[in-house]
């Protein structure tokens, strides 16, 4: 039975607590106390094997015995109780379960039991999440299902993987006089409902202004970052990394941030500054004026680090390089602040209040805080007694917050960028020649096959090095090392990536070489395993290649040393199982003979960004014309805009339900920067350019929305049906359960196409001029929505 949408979590009316107890300091007692102590106005039903009443509330021995249904089951009993619990919940049709335990105190056997039973029962009938003792909270609704104190209500949604991190972030928010809209502390190692799943469940919420996601490095990266991308369309996302990320990984995460519009942070101080930035809605500034009652010129290097210009005003005798002097009164400080805020050159003001007597420091802070409320320019305050969104414990944090505001603005701008058309003079590698060069471990043959510069071991006066390699967590990566810094781009590459590398590393004169490098790697990263790395070195006006192959002999030895399945099985010496296997013919031959089984085919590391589908080729229309159909790429943006401009006004009206001549830049950018993990598009081309475009995008985690546009000359050729078929198959592969669209009643051609393709048409309840088209997508047994390569599912198409 399909899972209901997760409104149960955010508006629960009835919660069952399995393991509720009155025993002091037990987990069941602590969670029950939190629930009863919060202003939650729903029903709480205890489940306890020994007592008929717990905390004066009627208790039951099993969830199956509770007369009414429930929105949510919280279980705090040990893992050896899970089998009975899951069976009871399934029988009672209680679909949503959250397991809470103090996991670090449990033995490995308990973890093993939990892992096995969760894997066995989690699925369509039961949705199981595993939490740490901090549990989950909905402070805006007065619900606390954890052992920590009630969290203050506010505007931050927080998904954590560690209770200490949950506590840390809560303390940050308390200092800012802010709070949480929702919070959950997951056990990343055990929960089958992942961080990405919960991010999908968070959805759009009027109480949430920013979401903080504690980065789970155990999670499937494509699934996680695709969920982040979708969520960030309506709510800003901060990705909090508490693991040890090196320069390369930070560069990769910054690259993903450019594609998916989130802000990665790597230290608690970095996170606190980011929260200030988002919650205070700081605008980008290039220049910051500083006033202080202490010397402030020492901030200059920090400001340069954060790319913020400092203005240290001087007006003798009272003001010298921003310093008002130790004995400046609160009123004098205010007077100077007003003067600077009125200065047209002042974009933002930072007031640094040095440690002094508590009375004087508090008085100055209070006066400036009141002034900040009436100022139309940001007035930031650094003081030991600062609290609030524009108050900082030290001036470096204020500078970092302003720097992050600039970063956020830059990320927003990058979402509006469209890739320039691909260069015409790029050479496409021959896959067979590349494969032969890799198999022979010949650097010279490989650079020739990839159309790269000549191969040398060293580059004189090397200034920039681009290196393509397989990252153990993110797959194929191209890192750029320049001036002691590191940047990265990820496949599938586009002309925007080449543009980024040329500008960032200041090697614009080598744009042709960079474009060819990424173009050649595009073929390589979709087909080749991790054979080593390829570098392109720039220095002293020259470009050379460098290739390093992995030691094949060592890899073969490592594979040969792995025991076969038969050897492992025989080592257990289980007679009854051996007899069973003996009677299964071929299985017995493999397991009980001494012939080792053939090694499995290497799968390799999955790229963090989904590749393009591979079903490109010619397709013949009903009237014998030939078009070339392929996946849409970012470089097609300009051609698509030209295609839209050429359409008759009536076609644009029916397709976009608006009188437009072309797509707005933001819409064109969004349509062109696709995530093939959760959306997709195809174009058909002929000698006139684009002949048709079909696409689908995500509406919810289970439903996508489609759109198709066909050139006037191609109407009635069967092309629209083919373009529809392709997006239906790709959406099915990605795991969507349904596809839909709103279609104007006047758009008879699209209505006929939808009906022919199996869609059900119903009049829209919201607009009498529209039909709602909906298609239930059949599950593809070969697809895993959250971890798949793009396959060619179009086995019956007319491709040549």
GISULLIN-V435873 format. One record per residue. N is the residue number from 1. RES is the residue in three letters. D_CENTER is the distance of its C-alpha to the mean C-alpha in Angstrom with 1 decimal. Layout:
n=(N	N)
res=(RES	RES)
d_center=(D_CENTER	D_CENTER)
This chain:
n=(1	2	3	4	5	6	7	8	9	10	11	12	13	14	15	16	17	18	19	20	21	22	23	24	25	26	27	28	29	30	31	32	33	34	35	36	37	38	39	40	41	42	43	44	45	46	47	48	49	50	51	52	53	54	55	56	57	58	59	60	61	62	63	64	65	66	67	68	69	70	71	72	73	74	75	76	77	78	79	80	81	82	83	84	85	86	87	88	89	90	91	92	93	94	95	96	97	98	99	100	101	102	103	104	105	106	107	108	109	110	111	112	113	114	115	116	117	118	119	120	121	122	123	124	125	126	127	128	129	130	131	132	133	134	135	136	137	138	139	140	141	142	143	144	145	146	147	148	149	150	151	152	153	154	155	156	157	158	159	160	161	162	163	164	165	166	167	168	169	170	171	172	173	174	175	176	177	178	179	180	181	182	183	184	185	186	187	188	189	190	191	192	193	194	195	196	197	198	199	200	201	202	203	204	205	206	207	208	209	210	211	212	213	214	215	216	217	218	219	220	221	222	223	224	225	226	227	228	229	230	231	232	233	234	235	236	237	238	239	240	241	242	243	244	245	246	247	248	249	250	251	252	253	254	255	256	257	258	259	260	261	262	263	264	265	266	267	268	269	270	271	272	273	274	275	276	277	278	279	280	281	282	283	284	285	286	287	288	289	290	291	292	293	294	295	296	297	298	299	300	301	302	303	304	305	306	307	308	309	310	311	312	313	314	315	316	317	318	319	320	321	322	323	324	325	326	327	328	329	330	331	332	333	334	335	336	337	338	339	340	341	342	343	344	345	346	347	348	349	350	351	352	353	354	355	356	357	358	359	360	361	362	363	364	365	366	367	368	369	370	371	372	373	374	375	376	377	378	379	380	381	382	383	384	385	386	387	388	389	390	391	392	393	394	395	396	397	398	399	400	401	402	403	404	405	406	407	408	409	410	411	412	413	414	415	416	417	418	419	420	421	422	423	424	425	426	427	428	429	430	431	432	433	434	435	436	437	438	439	440	441	442	443	444	445	446	447	448	449	450	451	452	453	454	455	456	457	458	459	460	461	462	463	464	465	466	467	468	469	470	471	472	473	474	475	476	477	478	479	480	481	482	483	484	485	486	487	488	489	490	491	492	493	494	495	496	497	498	499	500	501	502	503	504	505	506	507	508	509	510	511	512	513	514	515	516	517	518	519	520	521	522	523	524	525	526	527	528	529	530	531	532	533	534	535	536	537	538	539	540	541	542	543	544	545	546	547	548	549	550	551	552	553	554	555	556	557	558	559	560	561	562	563	564	565	566	567	568	569	570	571	572	573	574	575	576	577	578	579	580	581	582	583	584	585	586	587	588	589	590	591	592	593	594	595	596	597	598	599	600	601	602	603	604	605	606	607	608	609	610	611	612	613	614	615	616	617	618	619	620	621	622	623	624	625	626	627	628	629	630	631	632	633	634	635	636	637	638	639	640	641	642	643	644	645	646	647	648	649	650	651	652	653	654	655	656	657	658	659	660	661	662	663	664	665	666	667	668	669	670	671	672	673	674	675	676	677	678	679	680	681	682	683	684	685	686	687	688	689	690	691	692	693	694	695	696	697	698	699	700	701	702	703	704	705	706	707	708	709	710	711	712	713	714	715	716	717	718	719	720	721	722	723	724	725	726	727	728	729	730	731	732	733	734	735	736	737	738	739	740	741	742	743	744	745	746	747	748	749	750	751	752	753	754	755	756	757	758	759	760	761	762	763	764	765	766	767	768	769	770	771	772	773	774	775	776	777	778	779	780	781	782	783	784	785	786	787	788	789	790	791	792	793	794	795	796	797	798	799	800)
res=(UNK	UNK	UNK	UNK	UNK	UNK	UNK	UNK	UNK	UNK	UNK	UNK	UNK	UNK	UNK	UNK	UNK	UNK	UNK	UNK	UNK	UNK	UNK	UNK	UNK	UNK	UNK	UNK	UNK	UNK	UNK	UNK	UNK	UNK	UNK	UNK	UNK	UNK	UNK	UNK	UNK	UNK	UNK	UNK	UNK	UNK	UNK	UNK	UNK	UNK	UNK	UNK	UNK	UNK	UNK	UNK	UNK	UNK	UNK	UNK	UNK	UNK	UNK	UNK	UNK	UNK	UNK	UNK	UNK	UNK	UNK	UNK	UNK	UNK	UNK	UNK	UNK	UNK	UNK	UNK	UNK	UNK	UNK	UNK	UNK	UNK	UNK	UNK	UNK	UNK	UNK	UNK	UNK	UNK	UNK	UNK	UNK	UNK	UNK	UNK	UNK	UNK	UNK	UNK	UNK	UNK	UNK	UNK	UNK	UNK	UNK	UNK	UNK	UNK	UNK	UNK	UNK	UNK	UNK	UNK	UNK	UNK	UNK	UNK	UNK	UNK	UNK	UNK	UNK	UNK	UNK	UNK	UNK	UNK	UNK	UNK	UNK	UNK	UNK	UNK	UNK	UNK	UNK	UNK	UNK	UNK	UNK	UNK	UNK	UNK	UNK	UNK	UNK	UNK	UNK	UNK	UNK	UNK	UNK	UNK	UNK	UNK	UNK	UNK	UNK	UNK	UNK	UNK	UNK	UNK	UNK	UNK	UNK	UNK	UNK	UNK	UNK	UNK	UNK	UNK	UNK	UNK	UNK	UNK	UNK	UNK	UNK	UNK	UNK	UNK	UNK	UNK	UNK	UNK	UNK	UNK	UNK	UNK	UNK	UNK	UNK	UNK	UNK	UNK	UNK	UNK	UNK	UNK	UNK	UNK	UNK	UNK	UNK	UNK	UNK	UNK	UNK	UNK	UNK	UNK	UNK	UNK	UNK	UNK	UNK	UNK	UNK	UNK	UNK	UNK	UNK	UNK	UNK	UNK	UNK	UNK	UNK	UNK	UNK	UNK	UNK	UNK	UNK	UNK	UNK	UNK	UNK	UNK	UNK	UNK	UNK	UNK	UNK	UNK	UNK	UNK	UNK	UNK	UNK	UNK	UNK	UNK	UNK	UNK	UNK	UNK	UNK	UNK	UNK	UNK	UNK	UNK	UNK	UNK	UNK	UNK	UNK	UNK	UNK	UNK	UNK	UNK	UNK	UNK	UNK	UNK	UNK	UNK	UNK	UNK	UNK	UNK	UNK	UNK	UNK	UNK	UNK	UNK	UNK	UNK	UNK	UNK	UNK	UNK	UNK	UNK	UNK	UNK	UNK	UNK	UNK	UNK	UNK	UNK	UNK	UNK	UNK	UNK	UNK	UNK	UNK	UNK	UNK	UNK	UNK	UNK	UNK	UNK	UNK	UNK	UNK	UNK	UNK	UNK	UNK	UNK	UNK	UNK	UNK	UNK	UNK	UNK	UNK	UNK	UNK	UNK	UNK	UNK	UNK	UNK	UNK	UNK	UNK	UNK	UNK	UNK	UNK	UNK	UNK	UNK	UNK	UNK	UNK	UNK	UNK	UNK	UNK	UNK	UNK	UNK	UNK	UNK	UNK	UNK	UNK	UNK	UNK	UNK	UNK	UNK	UNK	UNK	UNK	UNK	UNK	UNK	UNK	UNK	UNK	UNK	UNK	UNK	UNK	UNK	UNK	UNK	UNK	UNK	UNK	UNK	UNK	UNK	UNK	UNK	UNK	UNK	UNK	UNK	UNK	UNK	UNK	UNK	UNK	UNK	UNK	UNK	UNK	UNK	UNK	UNK	UNK	UNK	UNK	UNK	UNK	UNK	UNK	UNK	UNK	UNK	UNK	UNK	UNK	UNK	UNK	UNK	UNK	UNK	UNK	UNK	UNK	UNK	UNK	UNK	UNK	UNK	UNK	UNK	UNK	UNK	UNK	UNK	UNK	UNK	UNK	UNK	UNK	UNK	UNK	UNK	UNK	UNK	UNK	UNK	UNK	UNK	UNK	UNK	UNK	UNK	UNK	UNK	UNK	UNK	UNK	UNK	UNK	UNK	UNK	UNK	UNK	UNK	UNK	UNK	UNK	UNK	UNK	UNK	UNK	UNK	UNK	UNK	UNK	UNK	UNK	UNK	UNK	UNK	UNK	UNK	UNK	UNK	UNK	UNK	UNK	UNK	UNK	UNK	UNK	UNK	UNK	UNK	UNK	UNK	UNK	UNK	UNK	UNK	UNK	UNK	UNK	UNK	UNK	UNK	UNK	UNK	UNK	UNK	UNK	UNK	UNK	UNK	UNK	UNK	UNK	UNK	UNK	UNK	UNK	UNK	UNK	UNK	UNK	UNK	UNK	UNK	UNK	UNK	UNK	UNK	UNK	UNK	UNK	UNK	UNK	UNK	UNK	UNK	UNK	UNK	UNK	UNK	UNK	UNK	UNK	UNK	UNK	UNK	UNK	UNK	UNK	UNK	UNK	UNK	UNK	UNK	UNK	UNK	UNK	UNK	UNK	UNK	UNK	UNK	UNK	UNK	UNK	UNK	UNK	UNK	UNK	UNK	UNK	UNK	UNK	UNK	UNK	UNK	UNK	UNK	UNK	UNK	UNK	UNK	UNK	UNK	UNK	UNK	UNK	UNK	UNK	UNK	UNK	UNK	UNK	UNK	UNK	UNK	UNK	UNK	UNK	UNK	UNK	UNK	UNK	UNK	UNK	UNK	UNK	UNK	UNK	UNK	UNK	UNK	UNK	UNK	UNK	UNK	UNK	UNK	UNK	UNK	UNK	UNK	UNK	UNK	UNK	UNK	UNK	UNK	UNK	UNK	UNK	UNK	UNK	UNK	UNK	UNK	UNK	UNK	UNK	UNK	UNK	UNK	UNK	UNK	UNK	UNK	UNK	UNK	UNK	UNK	UNK	UNK	UNK	UNK	UNK	UNK	UNK	UNK	UNK	UNK	UNK	UNK	UNK	UNK	UNK	UNK	UNK	UNK	UNK	UNK	UNK	UNK	UNK	UNK	UNK	UNK	UNK	UNK	UNK	UNK	UNK	UNK	UNK	UNK	UNK	UNK	UNK	UNK	UNK	UNK	UNK	UNK	UNK	UNK	UNK	UNK	UNK	UNK	UNK	UNK	UNK	UNK	UNK	UNK	UNK	UNK	UNK	UNK	UNK	UNK	UNK	UNK	UNK	UNK	UNK	UNK	UNK	UNK	UNK	UNK	UNK	UNK	UNK	UNK	UNK	UNK	UNK	UNK	UNK	UNK	UNK	UNK	UNK	UNK	UNK	UNK	UNK	UNK	UNK	UNK	UNK	UNK	UNK	UNK	UNK	UNK	UNK	UNK	UNK	UNK	UNK	UNK	UNK	UNK	UNK	UNK	UNK	UNK	UNK	UNK	UNK	UNK	UNK	UNK	UNK	UNK	UNK	UNK	UNK	UNK	UNK	UNK	UNK	UNK	UNK	UNK	UNK	UNK)
d_center=(28.4	25.1	23.1	23.5	20.8	19.9	22.2	24.0	21.7	21.8	25.4	27.2	30.9	32.0	30.6	32.3	32.4	33.5	35.2	36.2	39.0	41.4	41.7	41.2	38.0	36.7	33.1	34.4	36.5	33.8	31.3	34.2	35.4	32.1	31.9	35.5	35.4	32.6	33.5	31.9	34.3	33.4	35.2	34.8	36.5	37.2	37.6	40.0	42.3	45.3	45.5	46.1	45.0	42.4	42.4	44.9	42.5	43.5	41.7	41.4	41.5	38.7	36.0	38.0	41.0	39.4	41.1	38.2	34.7	31.8	28.2	26.9	28.3	27.7	29.4	30.5	32.9	32.7	31.2	34.6	34.8	31.6	33.4	35.8	33.2	31.0	34.1	35.3	32.1	32.0	35.7	35.2	32.1	30.0	26.7	24.3	24.8	23.4	25.0	25.6	27.4	28.2	26.8	27.8	31.4	31.5	33.0	31.3	33.2	31.6	28.1	29.3	30.8	27.7	25.5	28.1	28.7	25.1	24.5	27.8	27.3	23.6	23.2	24.3	27.0	25.3	21.8	21.7	19.5	20.7	20.9	22.5	25.6	23.8	22.8	21.3	22.6	22.9	25.0	25.3	27.0	28.9	27.4	27.1	26.7	26.5	29.0	28.0	29.7	28.7	25.8	26.7	25.3	23.2	20.1	17.2	15.1	14.4	12.8	14.7	15.8	19.1	21.9	23.0	19.6	20.0	23.5	22.6	20.2	22.8	25.5	23.6	23.4	27.0	28.1	26.6	28.2	24.8	23.3	20.7	20.1	18.6	17.8	17.4	18.0	16.9	18.7	15.9	18.6	20.1	18.1	17.5	15.5	12.3	9.8	7.6	11.1	11.9	9.1	10.5	13.9	13.5	13.6	15.5	18.0	20.8	21.0	17.5	17.2	14.2	11.7	11.5	9.2	11.3	9.5	10.8	12.0	13.8	11.0	10.4	7.9	7.7	7.4	4.7	2.3	4.8	4.9	2.9	5.0	7.7	8.0	8.3	11.1	13.3	12.3	11.4	8.7	10.0	8.4	11.8	12.8	16.2	16.9	19.0	17.0	19.5	19.7	18.2	15.0	14.7	15.3	12.7	10.0	11.8	11.8	8.0	8.3	11.1	9.5	6.5	8.6	7.6	10.3	10.5	13.7	15.9	18.9	20.1	21.9	19.0	17.1	20.3	20.7	17.3	18.3	21.6	20.1	18.0	20.6	23.5	22.0	23.3	24.0	24.0	27.3	28.9	31.9	32.5	36.0	36.9	39.7	40.7	43.8	43.3	42.9	39.5	39.8	38.1	34.7	35.0	33.4	30.4	30.1	30.3	27.5	25.3	26.8	28.6	32.3	34.6	37.7	40.3	43.1	46.7	49.6	52.6	53.9	51.3	48.0	47.4	44.0	42.2	44.3	46.4	48.2	48.1	50.4	48.7	49.0	46.4	48.2	48.5	44.8	44.1	46.6	45.0	41.5	42.8	44.5	41.3	39.2	41.8	41.7	40.1	38.6	36.7	33.1	32.2	34.4	33.7	36.5	37.0	39.3	40.8	41.7	45.1	47.0	44.7	46.8	46.5	42.8	42.0	44.3	42.7	39.2	40.3	42.1	39.2	36.8	39.0	39.3	35.5	35.5	37.8	36.4	34.5	33.1	30.8	33.1	31.3	33.4	33.4	35.6	36.0	36.4	33.6	31.4	29.3	26.4	28.4	30.1	29.2	30.9	31.5	31.4	28.9	26.2	27.2	26.9	23.4	22.4	24.0	22.4	18.9	20.1	20.9	17.6	15.8	18.5	18.0	14.3	15.6	18.4	16.3	14.7	18.3	19.4	20.6	21.5	25.2	27.1	27.3	30.4	33.4	34.7	32.0	33.2	31.5	32.0	34.0	32.0	35.2	36.3	33.0	33.2	36.8	36.1	33.5	35.9	38.7	36.6	38.2	36.5	38.9	38.4	34.6	34.6	37.1	35.1	32.0	34.2	33.4	35.9	38.5	37.5	38.7	38.1	38.1	37.5	39.9	38.6	35.0	32.9	29.5	28.1	25.4	24.6	22.9	22.2	20.1	17.8	18.2	14.5	12.8	15.8	17.8	17.3	19.7	20.4	22.8	25.1	27.3	29.3	27.9	24.3	21.4	19.0	17.0	16.0	14.5	16.0	16.6	18.3	19.8	22.5	20.0	19.1	22.8	23.4	20.9	22.6	26.0	25.5	23.6	26.2	29.0	30.2	30.5	33.8	32.2	29.9	31.6	31.1	27.4	26.9	29.0	27.2	23.8	25.5	27.3	24.3	22.5	25.2	25.1	21.5	21.6	24.8	25.7	25.1	24.7	28.3	27.9	26.8	28.0	28.5	29.8	31.8	33.0	36.0	39.5	39.0	38.3	35.4	35.6	33.5	33.2	32.2	32.0	32.3	31.5	34.6	35.1	37.9	35.9	33.1	35.9	37.6	34.5	34.1	37.8	37.8	35.5	37.7	38.0	37.2	41.0	41.6	39.0	40.5	44.1	43.4	42.9	46.4	45.8	48.9	48.1	44.8	46.4	49.1	46.5	44.8	48.3	48.9	45.8	47.3	44.8	42.6	45.7	46.5	43.1	42.9	46.6	47.7	47.3	45.5	41.9	39.3	37.7	34.5	31.3	29.6	26.9	23.4	21.8	18.3	15.7	13.9	10.2	10.4	12.6	16.2	18.5	20.8	24.1	26.6	28.1	31.8	34.8	35.5	38.9	39.5	42.2	44.6	44.2	41.9	39.2	35.6	32.8	29.6	26.3	22.5	21.7	20.5	19.5	23.1	24.5	23.7	27.2	28.9	27.1	28.2	31.7	31.6	30.9	33.7	36.2	35.7	38.5	37.8	38.2	35.5	33.0	34.0	33.6	30.2	28.5	30.9	31.8	34.4	32.5	33.7	30.3	26.6	25.5	23.6	20.4	20.7	21.6	18.6	16.2	18.3	18.3	14.8	13.7	10.9	13.4	11.3	11.7	14.3	17.2	20.5	23.8	26.7	30.4	32.5	36.2	38.7	38.1	34.3	31.7	33.4	30.6	26.9	25.0	21.4	19.2	16.1	14.4	16.3	15.2	13.7	17.3	18.6	18.3	20.6	22.6	24.8	27.5	29.8	32.9	35.4	38.8	40.6	38.4	38.9	40.7	39.9	37.6	34.6	32.7	33.1	31.8	28.7	28.1	28.6	26.0	23.1	24.3	24.2	20.8	19.4	21.4	20.0	16.4	17.7	18.3	21.4	22.7	22.8	24.4	25.7	28.1	31.2	34.1	37.4	39.0	36.6	38.8	37.6	34.0	35.3	37.5	34.6	32.4	35.4	36.2	32.7	33.0	31.4	33.0	34.0	34.7	35.7	33.0	33.7	32.5	34.1	37.4	36.8	33.8	33.4	30.3	29.7	27.8	27.6	26.9	25.1	26.7	24.6	24.4	25.6	24.4	20.7	17.9	15.1	12.5	14.2	16.5	18.1	19.0	22.7	25.7	26.4	29.1	32.1	34.7	33.9	36.5	34.9	37.1)
